[in-house]
């Protein structure tokens, strides 16, 4: 018999779904997120692949070539990390391992985003270095890292903190009890 679990992940309202139903939903959400990131990685990777075949490529200096190769390899690693959840799912399909697949896939996606920050920053470094100069490239790459770290790392933490502060409040903004009659712990 299926285990019934009325708690939700993330502290939202109860969904009254089994552990496996929740895992199915969470995996579908992860796949949707990966579709977005994977498209960006594929575009970046394709851009990087074409650079080696341009007329200007032989004139790149040693630092620019090192940046190119490093960035290309980071894009490959990001693509591998973002496609790995499909491979994990395929290898464990039908073995009632969906909760484990969700945990592993979430971890792979998180690592993939970390690698993608470096790949995108490396691409910005290379392009701005060639177009404007080394100092401009370094500044643009550092700015790219800060923006990505802020939007992909800090912003989710801030949103989670805000959600934690409002958890247990009804639509009217007043504190309310959860479905089990217990108010959530923590700051109010």
N, C-alpha and C positions, 0 to 999 in steps of 0.2 A: 504494500500500500504506500502511496506517495506521502512524503512528509509535508505537512502543511505548515507554512511559516507566514505569519501575517506581518512580520516586520519588513521594512523596506531597506534597501541600501541607501545611504545618503541622508537618512533622518527625515525623509518626507512622509507623507501620509501612507498608511498601510495599503498594500495592494492585494492582500489575501491571495498570494500565489505560492506555489510549492517552490522548493529550493531549485528544482530543475526548470520550472517555468521562469523563475527569476534569472537563472543562468542563461536560458534561451534569449530572454529580453536583453540582458546585459551584453551578450555576445553580438546580437543584432546591432546594438548601439555602438559597440566597438568597431564592427565592420563598417558602419556608416562613417565614423570618424576616420578610419583608415582610407576610405575612398577619397576623402578630401585631401589628406596628407599625401597619399600615394600619387595622386595626379600632379601635385607640385613637385615631388621628388622626380617623377618621370620627365617632367619638362626641364628641370634643372639638369638631370643626367643627359638628356638629349642635347641640350645646349652645350654642355661640357664636352660631349663626344665630338661635336662638330668643330669645336675650336682647334683641335689638333690638325685639322685639314684645311685651315685658312692660310692665306698667303703670309699673314703677319706672324703666325706662330713661330717660325724659325728665328725671328728677331727677339723673342722673349729672353730676358736674362735668367740667370740661375734661380734667383728667388721666385720669379714669376712662374718658371717651370715647376719648381718644387710646390708652389701654391696650387698650381693647376693639378698636378698629380695627386696631391693630398686631398684636394677638394673633390676630385673625381672619385677617389677611393672612399671618401666619406659619403658621397652620394650613393655609391654602390652599397655600402654598409647600411645606410638608411633605408634604401629600397629593400634590402634583404630583411631587415628588422620589421618593416611594415608588411611584408608578404609572409613572414614566418607564421603568423596566426592561422592563415589558411592551411599551411602545411601541418601545423600542430592539430588543427581540427580534423583534417583529412586522415591523419594517422590514428587518431583516437575516436573517429566517427563510430557511433553505435555502441560505445563502451560505457555509456552513462558517466562520462568524465567531463561533462560540460562545465561544472563549477571550476574544475582545475584548468580547463582550457581557457575560461574567462580570466582567471588569475594570471596565467602565463601570458596570455595575449595582451592583457592590460600592461604588464611589466614590459613586454617587448615594444609595445607602442610608446610607452614612456621613455624607454632608452632610445628608441628611434627618433623621438622629438629632440632629445638631447644631442644626438649625432647630427640631426638636420640643422640645428642652430649653427654648428660648426661648418657644415657644408655650405649653407647659405652665406654665412659670413665670409668663408673662403672665396666663394664666387664673387661677392661684392669686392673683397680685397683685390682679387685678380683684375676685374674689369676696371675699377677705379684707379688702380695702380697703372694700368696700361693707358687709360684715358687721360688721367690728370697728374699722376705721380705717386710715388711711394707714400709720402706723408698723408696725402688725401685718401689713399687706399686703406691705410692703417686706421685713420680716423673713421672712415665710412664702415669698415669692418667692425670696429669696436662699437660704433653706434648701432649697427645691425644686431650685434650680440646683446646689447643692453635692451633694445626694443623687443627682441624675441624672448629674452629671459623675462622681461617684464610682462609681456602679454601671455606667454605660455607657462610661466612659472609663478610669478608674483600675483598676477591678476586672479588666477584660480584660487590661490590661498586667501586673497582678500574677499572674494565672493563667498568662499566657504565660511570665512569668519562672519561675514554679514548674515549668511544663512543660519549659522549657529545662533546668532543673537536674536534672530526673528523666529527661530523654531518654537513652536508651541503657541504662536500668535495666530489668531483667526484672521479672516479677510478684513475685519474691521480694525486690525492692529492691536486689539486687546489680547492679553494673555489668555490662553484657553488650554484646557486639558487635552491630552492626546486621546486617541481612540480607546486606550486601555485605562483612561481616567487618571493617569500619572503625568504630572507636569515634567518637562525635560529638565535635567540638572544643568547647572552652569549659570553664567551671568545672564541677567534679565534686563 
